[in-house]
Amino acid sequence: MNLSRHQLLGRLVALLHRGRARLGNFQRPGGRRRPAPRGRHVLDVVVKSSRQEKLERIRRWRRGLQWGVLTTLAITLVAGSRQAVARYFWQNPDLRLASSAEVRTNGTLTHEDILRHAGLAENTHVYEVDLRAARERLESLPNVRHATVRRELPGRLVIEVEERRAVAWLTCDHPQLNGYTANPEKGARLLDEEGHVFLCTEISSELLHLPALHLRRLRHSQPGARLTTVTVQTGLELLRRLQESFGPRSVDVSEIHAANEWSLNVQMSNGLTVTFGYEDLDGQIDRLVRVVDYAAAHDRLLHTVNLLPRKNVPVTFLATDSSTPLPRINAGVGSQRPVSGQPVRPPAPAAASSDDPQLEDILGGGR
């Protein structure tokens, strides 16, 4: 076919244009894939060889085998661990409270009492104990001031209980409450230094030597309550200061009686009765110490001291036989008390001294 030069050039340009359009439908290395021209559909098919398919099947089989082995090992390990934990941990008798609970207390509560009040049985596992609930149950007891419950590794439960320390018996006329008894129907009320009321569960020699705070009337005497009245708080504060001041003199307080709203009568173990006011306790105790020291220096046995007047303190002495030597005031008399509730008092004198001297010379005219 004879074509002119212009026809050959035209066909060559057309072929180049069509080839360039076809090459644009494929992704070139390092370039972007051009969209296919409108009206054309390009199917990108990758045909794998039989060798590639075989290798792919082998890889899938290996992955499945590995996952199967790992799953089997995990199930076996979990099952074995559960059996080991159940046998050596949850069923271990050494981790039961009967053998792993350590109880510390400063009072009369026993090991069994503390576990019972905490809601714990001796066969309870250490790691099954609700620490917060056990502590709250213990602190709800009227005679418990503070409690701590904690676990210590590897498997021990430690319970520490701080019981309230009794400083006095609580006795009253209305309602009738007697002291020095463990019978709650008759009284058996004890007071700590803050005025909390709790029951006496067992009489001991230490409790028999405690003084009594006697009130005429009391609204609330339920165990666990805190008495915040002026009478109770002043009586307890007076008891504390008297014990600090007269401890070296071996003179104990037997009873503090709230006679009225302005005075407190204190009965000492040696028979001395002292009347205090509610105010200026330090000044009154200072005057009492000077009176007691004066009586001891002159071998006189005091009977009553009234500290309500700030000047010319009224004092009476016991009248005794001149042939019998007078004991010194700082010798003291035992404060043994019966369980009935009334403290043992020394025999009352036949008559007080005829003169009721005003110890103005002792106290320097008072204040």
C-alpha positions in Angstrom: 0.0 0.0 0.0 1.4 3.3 -1.1 0.7 6.0 1.4 1.9 9.5 1.2 4.2 11.0 3.8 1.4 12.9 5.4 -0.8 9.8 5.8 2.0 7.7 7.4 2.6 10.5 9.9 -1.1 10.7 10.8 -1.4 7.0 11.4 1.8 7.0 13.6 0.4 9.8 15.7 -2.9 8.0 16.2 -1.2 4.8 17.2 1.0 6.7 19.8 -2.1 8.4 21.2 -4.0 5.1 21.6 -1.0 3.4 23.3 -0.5 6.3 25.7 -4.2 6.1 26.7 -3.9 2.3 27.4 -0.8 2.6 29.4 -2.5 5.3 31.7 -4.9 2.7 33.1 -2.1 0.8 34.9 -0.2 1.9 38.0 3.3 2.8 37.3 6.1 2.3 39.9 6.4 5.5 41.9 3.4 7.1 40.2 -0.3 7.4 40.7 -2.9 5.2 39.1 -4.9 7.1 36.5 -8.6 6.6 36.3 -9.8 4.5 33.4 -11.5 6.5 30.6 -15.2 6.7 30.7 -17.1 4.0 29.0 -14.3 1.4 29.6 -14.1 -1.4 32.3 -10.7 -2.7 33.3 -10.5 -6.0 35.3 -7.3 -6.4 37.4 -6.9 -10.2 37.8 -3.9 -11.8 39.6 -3.5 -15.4 38.8 -1.6 -17.5 41.3 0.3 -20.5 40.3 -0.3 -23.9 41.8 3.0 -23.6 43.8 1.9 -20.4 45.4 -1.5 -21.9 46.4 0.2 -24.9 48.0 2.6 -22.7 50.0 -0.4 -20.6 51.2 -2.2 -23.7 52.4 0.8 -24.9 54.3 1.2 -21.6 56.0 -2.5 -21.6 57.0 -2.2 -25.1 58.4 0.8 -24.2 60.4 -0.9 -21.1 61.9 -4.0 -23.2 62.8 -1.8 -25.8 64.5 0.1 -23.2 66.5 -3.2 -21.6 67.7 -4.6 -25.0 68.6 -1.5 -25.9 70.6 -1.5 -22.6 72.4 -5.3 -22.8 73.2 -4.9 -26.4 74.6 -1.9 -25.3 76.8 -3.9 -22.3 78.1 -6.9 -24.4 79.0 -4.7 -27.0 80.7 -2.8 -24.3 82.6 -6.0 -22.6 83.8 -7.6 -25.9 84.9 -4.4 -26.9 86.7 -4.0 -23.6 88.4 -7.6 -23.6 89.7 -7.1 -27.0 91.2 -3.8 -26.0 92.7 -5.3 -22.8 94.1 -8.3 -24.6 95.5 -6.1 -27.3 97.1 -3.2 -25.2 98.5 -4.9 -21.9 99.1 -8.6 -22.0 99.7 -8.6 -25.5 101.4 -5.4 -24.8 103.3 -6.1 -25.1 107.1 -3.2 -22.8 107.9 -5.1 -19.9 106.3 -8.2 -20.3 108.6 -8.8 -17.9 111.4 -8.5 -20.7 114.0 -4.8 -20.8 113.4 -3.9 -17.6 111.6 -5.8 -14.9 113.5 -3.7 -12.8 116.0 -5.8 -10.8 118.5 -4.3 -8.0 120.6 -6.3 -6.2 123.3 -5.6 -4.1 126.4 -8.8 -5.1 128.2 -10.9 -8.1 129.2 -12.2 -9.2 125.8 -11.0 -12.7 125.0 -9.9 -14.1 121.6 -13.2 -15.8 121.1 -15.2 -12.7 122.2 -13.5 -10.5 119.7 -14.0 -12.9 116.8 -17.6 -13.4 117.7 -18.3 -9.6 118.0 -16.5 -9.1 114.6 -18.8 -11.6 113.0 -16.0 -14.0 112.2 -16.0 -17.8 112.6 -12.9 -19.8 113.3 -13.2 -21.7 110.1 -13.4 -18.5 108.0 -10.6 -18.0 105.4 -8.3 -15.1 106.0 -8.9 -13.7 102.5 -12.7 -13.9 102.8 -12.8 -11.4 105.7 -14.4 -8.0 105.0 -11.9 -5.9 107.0 -14.0 -2.8 107.1 -17.2 -4.5 108.2 -15.3 -6.4 111.0 -13.7 -3.1 112.2 -17.1 -1.3 112.3 -18.7 -4.2 114.2 -15.9 -4.0 116.9 -16.0 -0.3 117.2 -19.8 -0.4 117.7 -19.2 -2.1 121.1 -19.6 0.4 124.0 -16.4 -0.8 125.7 -14.3 -0.5 122.5 -12.6 2.8 121.8 -10.8 1.9 118.6 -10.1 -1.2 116.5 -8.0 -2.1 113.5 -8.3 -5.2 111.3 -5.6 -5.9 108.7 -4.1 -8.7 106.7 -0.4 -9.5 106.8 1.3 -11.6 104.1 1.5 -14.4 103.4 -1.7 -15.3 105.4 -2.3 -13.8 108.8 -5.1 -11.7 110.2 -4.2 -9.2 112.9 -7.0 -7.6 115.1 -6.0 -4.9 117.5 -8.6 -3.7 120.0 -8.2 -0.7 122.3 -10.8 -1.0 125.0 -12.0 1.9 127.1 -10.3 2.3 130.4 -12.7 2.6 133.3 -11.9 5.4 135.7 -15.1 5.4 137.8 -18.4 3.6 138.5 -21.6 5.4 137.6 -24.2 5.3 140.3 -27.5 7.2 140.4 -30.8 7.6 142.4 -33.2 8.1 139.4 -32.9 5.7 137.7 -31.5 3.5 140.4 -28.0 2.4 139.4 -25.7 0.6 141.8 -22.0 0.2 141.4 -19.5 -2.6 142.0 -21.7 -5.3 140.3 -21.6 -7.1 137.0 -25.4 -7.3 136.9 -26.7 -4.9 134.2 -30.2 -4.9 135.7 -28.8 -3.4 138.9 -26.4 -1.0 137.3 -22.9 -2.2 136.3 -22.2 1.0 134.5 -18.6 2.2 134.1 -17.2 5.5 132.9 -14.1 6.2 131.0 -12.1 9.5 131.2 -14.3 11.1 128.4 -17.6 10.2 130.0 -18.5 7.2 127.8 -20.8 4.6 129.5 -20.2 0.9 129.1 -21.1 -2.2 131.1 -19.0 -4.1 133.5 -19.0 -7.8 132.3 -16.7 -9.2 135.0 -15.7 -8.0 138.4 -12.0 -7.7 139.1 -9.9 -6.4 142.0 -8.9 -3.3 139.9 -12.6 -2.4 139.3 -13.4 -2.8 143.0 -10.8 -0.1 143.8 -12.3 2.4 141.4 -14.3 5.4 142.9 -17.9 6.1 142.2 -19.5 9.1 140.6 -22.9 9.4 142.1 -25.7 11.5 140.5 -29.2 12.4 141.7 -30.8 12.1 138.3 -29.7 10.9 134.9 -31.6 11.0 131.6 -29.6 8.6 129.5 -27.6 5.7 130.9 -27.5 3.4 127.9 -24.1 1.8 127.2 -22.3 3.5 124.4 -23.7 7.0 125.2 -21.3 9.8 126.2 -22.4 11.9 129.2 -21.6 15.6 128.4 -23.4 17.3 131.3 -21.4 19.8 133.4 -21.9 17.6 136.5 -20.3 14.5 134.9 -17.5 16.3 133.1 -16.6 18.3 136.1 -16.7 15.3 138.3 -14.4 13.3 136.0 -12.0 16.3 135.7 -12.0 16.7 139.5 -11.2 13.0 139.9 -8.3 13.2 137.5 -6.8 16.2 139.3 -7.2 14.8 142.7 -5.5 11.5 141.7 -2.6 13.5 140.3 -2.3 15.7 143.4 -2.8 13.1 146.1 -1.2 10.1 144.5 2.1 10.4 146.5 0.1 10.8 149.7 -1.7 7.5 149.3 -5.1 9.1 149.7 -7.7 7.7 147.3 -11.0 9.0 146.2 -13.9 6.7 147.2 -16.8 8.6 145.9 -17.8 11.9 144.2 -21.3 12.8 145.0 -23.1 15.5 143.0 -25.2 16.9 146.0 -26.6 19.9 144.1 -25.9 22.2 141.1 -23.2 24.2 142.8 -21.1 21.7 144.8 -19.5 18.3 144.7 -18.8 16.2 147.9 -15.7 14.1 147.6 -15.3 11.1 150.0 -11.7 10.1 150.6 -10.6 6.6 151.5 -9.4 7.8 154.9 -12.8 9.2 155.9 -12.2 12.8 154.9 -15.1 14.6 153.2 -14.3 17.6 151.0 -16.8 20.0 149.4 -15.8 21.4 146.1 -17.3 24.1 143.8 -17.6 23.7 140.1 -15.2 26.6 139.3 -11.5 27.1 140.0 -10.6 23.4 140.6 -6.9 24.1 140.7 -7.2 26.8 143.3 -9.4 24.6 145.5 -7.1 21.6 145.2 -4.2 23.8 146.1 -5.9 25.0 149.3 -6.8 21.4 150.1 -3.2 20.2 149.8 -2.1 22.9 152.2 -4.8 21.9 154.7 -3.8 18.2 154.5 -0.1 19.0 154.9 -0.9 21.1 157.9 -3.0 18.4 159.6 -0.3 15.8 158.9 2.4 18.0 160.4 0.3 18.5 163.6 -0.9 14.9 163.9 -4.5 15.9 163.4 -7.1 13.8 161.6 -9.3 15.8 159.3 -13.0 15.1 159.2 -14.5 17.7 156.7 -13.1 20.5 154.6 -15.4 23.0 152.8 -13.6 24.7 149.9 -16.5 26.7 148.7 -15.4 29.9 150.6 -12.3 31.5 149.2 -11.4 32.8 152.6 -11.5 31.2 156.1 -12.0 27.6 154.9 -14.2 25.7 157.4 -12.4 22.6 158.7 -13.4 20.0 161.3 -11.2 17.4 162.9 -12.0 14.0 164.3 -12.3 13.8 168.1 -10.2 10.8 169.3 -9.0 9.4 172.6 -5.8 11.2 173.7 -4.3 7.9 174.7 -4.6 6.6 171.1 -2.0 8.0 168.7 -3.5 9.7 165.7 -2.6 8.3 162.3 -1.1 10.8 159.9 -3.3 11.9 157.0 -0.8 10.7 154.5 -0.8 7.1 155.9 -4.1 6.4 154.1 -6.7 3.7 154.6 -7.3 0.8 152.2 -10.0 1.4 149.6 -11.3 -2.1 149.5 -15.0 -2.2 148.5 -17.6 -5.0 148.5 -19.4 -6.1 145.4 -22.6 -4.7 146.8 -21.6 -1.3 145.5 -21.0 0.7 148.7 -17.4 1.5 149.5 -16.0 0.4 152.8 -15.7 3.4 155.0 -13.8 3.8 158.3 -16.0 3.8 161.4 -17.6 7.2 162.0 -16.3 9.1 165.0 -18.4 9.5 168.1 -18.4 13.2 167.7 -16.5 15.8 165.8 -14.2 18.2 167.5 -16.0 20.8 169.5 -14.1 23.6 167.8 -14.5 24.2 164.0 -11.4 26.3 163.5 -11.2 28.6 160.5 -7.8 27.9 159.0 -7.1 31.4 158.1 -3.6 31.2 159.5 -2.8 28.2 157.4 -4.1 29.7 154.1 -2.8 33.2 154.7 -6.2 34.7 154.8 -7.4 32.9 151.6 -7.7 34.6 148.3 
